[in-house]
Amino acid sequence: MKHIRILSLLLALTFIMSCQSQNDEKKKNDDIETPVENPNGTDTIYPPVETKPANVDYEPAFEGQTRINGVKTKTPYEVSVIAEGLSSPWAVAALPDGRLVITEKAGALRIVSTTGAIGKAIRGFPEVDNRKQGGLLDVAPAPDFESSRMLYFTFAERNPEGSLTAVGKGKLSVDESKIENFSVIFRAIPYYDNSMHFGSRLVFDNNGNIFASTGERSDMKTRPNAQYLNNGYGKVVHITTEGKPVTGNPFINTTDALPEIYSYGHRNVQGLDIHPETGDLWASEMGPRGGDELNLIEAGKNYGWPTIGYGIEYSGAKVGDGLTQKEGMEQPVYYWDPVLSPSGMTFYSSDVISEWKNNLFIGGLSSKHIARIVIKDNKVVGEERLLENEKQRFRDVEMGNDGALYAVTDEGRLYRIAKK
């Protein structure tokens, strides 16, 4: 009889614990699925989109610096693959007539219609260093493209000393078969013999000058150069269309500094764009293991790499002294851990999908999605993941003249994301 009472008690306890576990799981699921009204009265907010454990236990410098609340697009939109078979596309940009120009890493340019018709390979470039992360990289039409037909590019240039990030320009021929009179206007010296971290985005400012980004070349030997002003590694530069330093650059009168430098202390900036209303320059930057960053770029500022950061070495060791903050060095507006692997990005400025206006869209490589970032007063207030189910490495994303987003992937696809 005693054994029966004990068995009954155990069964009762098991039943109670099972019910509690189910209730806890239901509450957990409810927390994940149930939206909360935003007190600002804008988007409905959800739990953070990132649910995986972080690589490190670093504390953010301020609330909202990482794992911000999620948001979801309310406007119905459709996603379509409008072209396939592109060869390692790296950048996509819109021409004034609405067509797209797309670079291919091996050294070709393609013109593609918004319905997906791919033009023949356009050549006329110097030989590019196409090893690993190098090649023909970014492209941007000149603000006066309709009259000048000028296109600007970044690429990995190689000589017997090694390779570097270069900015060049050339004229698209009238028959669109070649780039004419290509010339190099800037080189991120010195040359170094590896094929990593070229950075390499470019964007025109509101005065028709160029911002271009570089990387610190992914080597323990070259990494410290991001903190020094006598070289082009780990920098954002500000140059004219002739490659001259822009008047008023912060280090133009600094002894031994490259006068083209606008900001420094960067690891590998592969995303660069200007806010359509404020005119501010923003950059997405690849961290190591954890610590990818979104930065608001200001003249003369030091963004910390490799002295501070929110990531660790791929080995698991600390980066330097493992610092996340230091006086005189800028904090990222936002960071990701685990990484987004952010590449090309664009601000959405159209009214076609009004809730996206002034939002930032960033292509994710290892994360295999496009991140929609909602920014208010220079702070990130929401994050959404788009195209997660596609399982593609999104190399670049651009807003087209029709208000749709166009994205290229390492796997050779061109996507169109448009309002239904």
Phi and psi in degrees as a GROMACS rama.xvg file:
@    title "Ramachandran Plot"
@    xaxis  label "Phi"
@    yaxis  label "Psi"
@TYPE xy
-59.8039  -41.6933  LYS-2
-65.0445  -36.5022  HIS-3
-65.4869  -42.1056  ILE-4
-62.7771  -41.2938  ARG-5
-62.7611  -43.6639  ILE-6
-62.8181  -41.0812  LEU-7
-63.6059  -41.058  SER-8
-63.1035  -41.5019  LEU-9
-63.6833  -42.7138  LEU-10
-62.2823  -40.3171  LEU-11
-64.8796  -43.4726  ALA-12
-62.7694  -40.3085  LEU-13
-61.8545  -41.7724  THR-14
-63.7842  -43.8712  PHE-15
-62.964  -44.0036  ILE-16
-65.4834  -36.747  MET-17
-64.7953  -42.834  SER-18
-62.4412  -42.9455  CYS-19
-62.2649  -41.4845  GLN-20
-62.3736  -42.2069  SER-21
-64.7231  -40.21  GLN-22
-64.0865  -41.3966  ASN-23
-62.1067  -43.1309  ASP-24
-65.4374  -40.6239  GLU-25
-61.9801  -43.455  LYS-26
-61.8656  -41.545  LYS-27
-60.3279  -45.5492  LYS-28
-66.6366  -39.2527  ASN-29
-61.137  -39.9734  ASP-30
-62.5836  -36.98  ASP-31
-72.5244  -41.9119  ILE-32
-90.2796  -25.1309  GLU-33
-82.2578  119.434  THR-34
-76.2591  161.768  PRO-35
-124.17  138.642  VAL-36
-70.1944  130.833  GLU-37
-69.839  127.258  ASN-38
-60.9587  -20.6267  PRO-39
-78.588  -8.09563  ASN-40
76.9462  18.2925  GLY-41
-100.684  -105.191  THR-42
-78.8239  154.019  ASP-43
-73.0083  138.332  THR-44
-110.104  151.424  ILE-45
-128.174  170.737  TYR-46
-59.524  159.737  PRO-47
-53.0088  145.336  PRO-48
-72.1676  -25.0328  VAL-49
-86.4358  121.756  GLU-50
-118.213  -7.4715  THR-51
-76.9759  152.342  LYS-52
-65.4179  147.219  PRO-53
-71.8998  157.562  ALA-54
-74.0047  -28.5599  ASN-55
-134.661  164.467  VAL-56
-105.153  27.7481  ASP-57
-63.7572  143.074  TYR-58
-90.058  135.691  GLU-59
-63.6935  156.817  PRO-60
-76.5477  -22.6659  ALA-61
-155.682  160.268  PHE-62
-63.9606  133.682  GLU-63
88.6747  5.53243  GLY-64
-76.2032  -19.2009  GLN-65
-152.32  157.06  THR-66
50.2669  53.8499  ARG-67
-72.1943  165.204  ILE-68
-57.7741  148.985  ASN-69
-81.1185  158.699  GLY-70
-134.473  162.141  VAL-71
-134.23  135.393  LYS-72
-66.6312  129.203  THR-73
-89.6411  -33.3624  LYS-74
-65.7928  127.378  THR-75
-62.3233  131.703  PRO-76
-138.482  161.811  TYR-77
-125.784  147.419  GLU-78
-115.823  129.345  VAL-79
-138.433  143.665  SER-80
-88.1457  108.919  VAL-81
-95.6964  -12.4729  ILE-82
-154.692  147.859  ALA-83
-136.979  165.719  GLU-84
89.305  6.70373  GLY-85
-66.085  148.41  LEU-86
-98.1326  101.106  SER-87
45.4163  60.4487  SER-88
-66.0815  143.317  PRO-89
-118.089  -30.734  TRP-90
-146.702  150.289  ALA-91
-134.121  135.744  VAL-92
-141.856  151.861  ALA-93
-93.9808  134.241  ALA-94
-85.2333  161.87  LEU-95
-57.5586  -29.9322  PRO-96
-83.847  3.21543  ASP-97
99.2321  -20.5673  GLY-98
-68.895  167.259  ARG-99
-114.611  141.466  LEU-100
-107.229  133.988  VAL-101
-130.211  128.309  ILE-102
-87.8964  146.875  THR-103
-116.923  134.529  GLU-104
-54.2223  -34.7204  LYS-105
-69.7878  -13.7891  ALA-106
124.019  32.5873  GLY-107
-131.854  154.751  ALA-108
-116.356  141.461  LEU-109
-123.068  143.817  ARG-110
-104.413  126.904  ILE-111
-127.126  134.294  VAL-112
-76.6483  163.919  SER-113
-73.9576  -3.71866  THR-114
-97.5496  -4.00067  THR-115
102.316  7.05258  GLY-116
-74.2896  119.518  ALA-117
-95.1936  125.946  ILE-118
-79.2774  172.38  GLY-119
-68.1047  158.426  LYS-120
-64.2203  128.192  ALA-121
-101.186  128.164  ILE-122
-122.151  -172.61  ARG-123
123.791  12.4086  GLY-124
-96.7928  154.968  PHE-125
-66.6219  165.708  PRO-126
-61.9366  133.508  GLU-127
-106.449  155.348  VAL-128
-86.9521  97.8892  ASP-129
-92.5634  13.289  ASN-130
-71.1881  140.335  ARG-131
44.7669  -109.779  LYS-132
-89.1412  1.87582  GLN-133
-88.2519  -176.712  GLY-134
130.359  -165.335  GLY-135
-79.8113  123.037  LEU-136
-113.795  -101.014  LEU-137
-84.4096  161.792  ASP-138
-143.328  142.427  VAL-139
-147.457  125.497  ALA-140
-68.3473  143.825  PRO-141
-62.593  149.161  ALA-142
-55.6844  -28.6081  PRO-143
-102.751  31.355  ASP-144
-54.2492  -37.17  PHE-145
-58.4061  -31.3689  GLU-146
-100.595  -35.8398  SER-147
-90.6482  -26.5584  SER-148
59.7498  22.2967  ARG-149
-85.7639  137.212  MET-150
-121.47  143.65  LEU-151
-115.243  143.487  TYR-152
-136.169  155.426  PHE-153
-115.275  151.057  THR-154
-160.603  162.858  PHE-155
-90.3339  114.32  ALA-156
-100.006  139.154  GLU-157
-125.345  141.893  ARG-158
-141.16  -176.265  ASN-159
-59.4434  -20.836  PRO-160
-81.5215  -19.514  GLU-161
142.574  -144.262  GLY-162
-138.218  165.575  SER-163
-159.033  170.55  LEU-164
-83.5663  128.597  THR-165
-125.564  151.31  ALA-166
-113.484  131.659  VAL-167
-137.92  171.022  GLY-168
-145.324  155.646  LYS-169
-163.614  163.888  GLY-170
-100.446  129.317  LYS-171
-72.9867  122.092  LEU-172
-61.2781  157.209  SER-173
-59.5955  -37.0005  VAL-174
-85.7402  3.5694  ASP-175
58.9964  33.4763  GLU-176
-101.085  -17.2384  SER-177
-158.935  164.669  LYS-178
-98.5188  124.916  ILE-179
-100.274  143.743  GLU-180
53.933  47.9404  ASN-181
-66.1531  136.293  PHE-182
-140.635  149.171  SER-183
-91.4793  128.946  VAL-184
-110.314  -14.5352  ILE-185
-155.055  141.039  PHE-186
-129.026  130.709  ARG-187
-85.1026  80.5085  ALA-188
-68.8069  156.233  ILE-189
-90.3948  171.698  PRO-190
-69.6191  147.843  TYR-191
-148.448  137.678  TYR-192
-88.0191  74.6359  ASP-193
-149.176  -174.078  ASN-194
-133.777  40.0942  SER-195
-130.688  155.984  MET-196
50.7583  68.1694  HIS-197
-93.3673  -5.07635  PHE-198
61.0393  -111.476  GLY-199
88.6049  39.155  SER-200
-105.02  155.269  ARG-201
-140.448  150.711  LEU-202
-151.419  143.279  VAL-203
-84.3145  137.467  PHE-204
-84.0122  -178.428  ASP-205
-73.3923  -7.81599  ASN-206
-103.879  6.14388  ASN-207
83.7804  8.77772  GLY-208
-92.1968  172.323  ASN-209
-117.209  132.234  ILE-210
-99.9764  133.595  PHE-211
-135.877  146.015  ALA-212
-110.755  152.299  SER-213
-130.353  168.677  THR-214
-112.989  172.908  GLY-215
-97.0104  13.2986  GLU-216
75.3928  10.792  ARG-217
55.37  44.1298  SER-218
-140.562  140.231  ASP-219
-59.5686  -26.9759  MET-220
-73.7346  -37.9694  LYS-221
-92.8488  -20.4641  THR-222
-51.4651  -46.0943  ARG-223
-59.9683  -20.121  PRO-224
-62.9605  -19.3112  ASN-225
-61.7653  -23.2322  ALA-226
-92.5423  -4.55495  GLN-227
-110.114  149.106  TYR-228
-97.6993  4.20739  LEU-229
-95.5423  14.5168  ASN-230
-150.127  170.862  ASN-231
-100.599  17.042  GLY-232
-89.5133  133.386  TYR-233
65.482  43.9737  GLY-234
-127.935  161.575  LYS-235
-111.827  125.984  VAL-236
-109  156.5  VAL-237
-129.013  111.153  HIS-238
-132.814  160.473  ILE-239
-81.4932  175.327  THR-240
-69.9808  -8.64434  THR-241
-98.2541  -0.768575  GLU-242
88.2763  9.68082  GLY-243
-86.4208  153.197  LYS-244
-63.1594  139.854  PRO-245
-70.9025  135.716  VAL-246
-56.08  130.749  THR-247
94.009  -0.895003  GLY-248
-53.1813  144.965  ASN-249
-65.0323  -25.4868  PRO-250
-115.586  20.2663  PHE-251
-65.4327  -24.8651  ILE-252
-111.421  15.2723  ASN-253
-89.7496  128.266  THR-254
-60.2523  133.309  THR-255
67.6428  4.86666  ASP-256
-92.0632  146.282  ALA-257
-69.8295  123.659  LEU-258
-69.735  -13.7258  PRO-259
-77.9087  -15.961  GLU-260
-68.0819  133.414  ILE-261
-107.14  -42.8241  TYR-262
-146.605  164.008  SER-263
-147.057  179.882  TYR-264
79.3985  32.6913  GLY-265
-104.141  153.469  HIS-266
-93.3041  -60.4689  ARG-267
-161.46  90.6888  ASN-268
-85.2268  110.647  VAL-269
-112.586  6.13711  GLN-270
-134.384  134.84  GLY-271
-153.645  128.022  LEU-272
-160.521  163.279  ASP-273
-110.131  131.819  ILE-274
-61.1377  130.053  HIS-275
-67.0343  -19.9586  PRO-276
-105.793  -44.7216  GLU-277
-84.6117  -23.1428  THR-278
78.241  5.24279  GLY-279
-72.3807  148.432  ASP-280
-93.5289  128.619  LEU-281
-121.067  150.658  TRP-282
-140.334  140.128  ALA-283
-104.089  136.326  SER-284
-133.182  130.696  GLU-285
-75.5343  125.898  MET-286
-90.0178  -172.442  GLY-287
-83.0704  -112.585  PRO-288
-93.8914  96.5348  ARG-289
86.4935  164.602  GLY-290
83.423  22.5248  GLY-291
-61.9484  146.417  ASP-292
-128.047  150.551  GLU-293
-115.531  122.253  LEU-294
-123.097  142.808  ASN-295
-92.3538  114.667  LEU-296
-91.0332  125.07  ILE-297
-124.961  150.816  GLU-298
-59.0504  130.321  ALA-299
79.5176  -0.866443  GLY-300
-82.9589  151.035  LYS-301
-106.082  119.701  ASN-302
-96.3293  11.0112  TYR-303
97.0481  -26.8558  GLY-304
-69.0264  137.487  TRP-305
-96.9539  18.17  PRO-306
-75.327  -41.7142  THR-307
-128.529  158.352  ILE-308
169.482  170.699  GLY-309
-111.484  22.6798  TYR-310
-125.109  177.932  GLY-311
-126.914  168.789  ILE-312
-64.5334  157.912  GLU-313
-61.1806  -24.3273  TYR-314
-73.3676  -16.7522  SER-315
102.062  -8.93209  GLY-316
-76.1986  160.928  ALA-317
-66.1635  151.572  LYS-318
-85.3371  114.946  VAL-319
58.978  -124.689  GLY-320
-91.6535  5.91894  ASP-321
72.0618  29.3874  GLY-322
-85.2311  145.361  LEU-323
-111.527  -16.0758  THR-324
-140.732  145.12  GLN-325
-158.635  139.768  LYS-326
-58.5075  135.967  GLU-327
89.1204  -0.215271  GLY-328
-122.065  139.171  MET-329
-79.7822  144.995  GLU-330
-87.8022  144.281  GLN-331
-66.3006  145.322  PRO-332
-62.4251  -32.9152  VAL-333
-155.776  149.738  TYR-334
-142.562  158.638  TYR-335
-117.517  135.299  TRP-336
-154.712  109.607  ASP-337
-63.7698  171.561  PRO-338
-77.1214  151.577  VAL-339
-85.0141  -28.06  LEU-340
56.0961  63.2832  SER-341
-72.9403  134.985  PRO-342
-118.806  -131.763  SER-343
-62.941  153.619  GLY-344
-149.004  160.967  MET-345
-148.92  143.089  THR-346
-83.041  141.766  PHE-347
-93.8896  120.691  TYR-348
-118.305  2.71197  SER-349
-83.7478  161.269  SER-350
-95.0625  -1.26329  ASP-351
-60.2818  -47.9038  VAL-352
-113.697  92.1009  ILE-353
-62.431  -32.3982  SER-354
-70.2444  -14.6664  GLU-355
-89.2044  -7.80401  TRP-356
-58.9605  129.757  LYS-357
70.1032  5.9375  ASN-358
-76.5406  155.433  ASN-359
-107.279  134.224  LEU-360
-117.524  124.226  PHE-361
-122.605  128.549  ILE-362
-74.0789  131.775  GLY-363
-106.795  131.838  GLY-364
-87.3564  -82.1831  LEU-365
-63.1942  -26.0684  SER-366
-76.293  -21.0779  SER-367
56.7344  50.2372  LYS-368
-159.18  172.114  HIS-369
-104.47  127.963  ILE-370
-92.5116  124.7  ALA-371
-95.4825  121.764  ARG-372
-115.634  121.407  ILE-373
-94.9204  123.936  VAL-374
-117.781  134.035  ILE-375
-137.944  127.383  LYS-376
51.9583  42.9191  ASP-377
63.8783  23.3369  ASN-378
-127.417  146.402  LYS-379
-79.5829  125.902  VAL-380
-119.135  -0.857727  VAL-381
-169.794  152.428  GLY-382
-142.095  139.388  GLU-383
-135.468  148.751  GLU-384
-107.082  126.186  ARG-385
-111.906  146.228  LEU-386
62.8113  27.2241  LEU-387
-57.1421  -36.9239  GLU-388
-73.1312  -10.8937  ASN-389
-75.8251  -23.5302  GLU-390
57.0267  43.0479  LYS-391
-115.262  154.345  GLN-392
-89.6114  106.347  ARG-393
-84.8957  109.196  PHE-394
-85.3587  -34.8093  ARG-395
-155.214  154.251  ASP-396
-141.111  139.617  VAL-397
-141.423  143.304  GLU-398
-85.1334  127.72  MET-399
-83.3322  170.089  GLY-400
-67.5953  -16.2359  ASN-401
-91.6318  4.91624  ASP-402
83.3433  4.09078  GLY-403
-91.7072  159.286  ALA-404
-97.0881  140.448  LEU-405
-122.379  133.341  TYR-406
-134.451  138.843  ALA-407
-110.18  149.739  VAL-408
-122.12  156.076  THR-409
-58.8672  -25.3955  ASP-410
-80.2745  -0.376811  GLU-411
97.1966  13.6701  GLY-412
-96.8211  152.6  ARG-413
-119.378  120.672  LEU-414
-103.628  147.658  TYR-415
-120.258  127.926  ARG-416
-119.514  110.402  ILE-417
-138.935  156.388  ALA-418
-63.8941  138.575  LYS-419
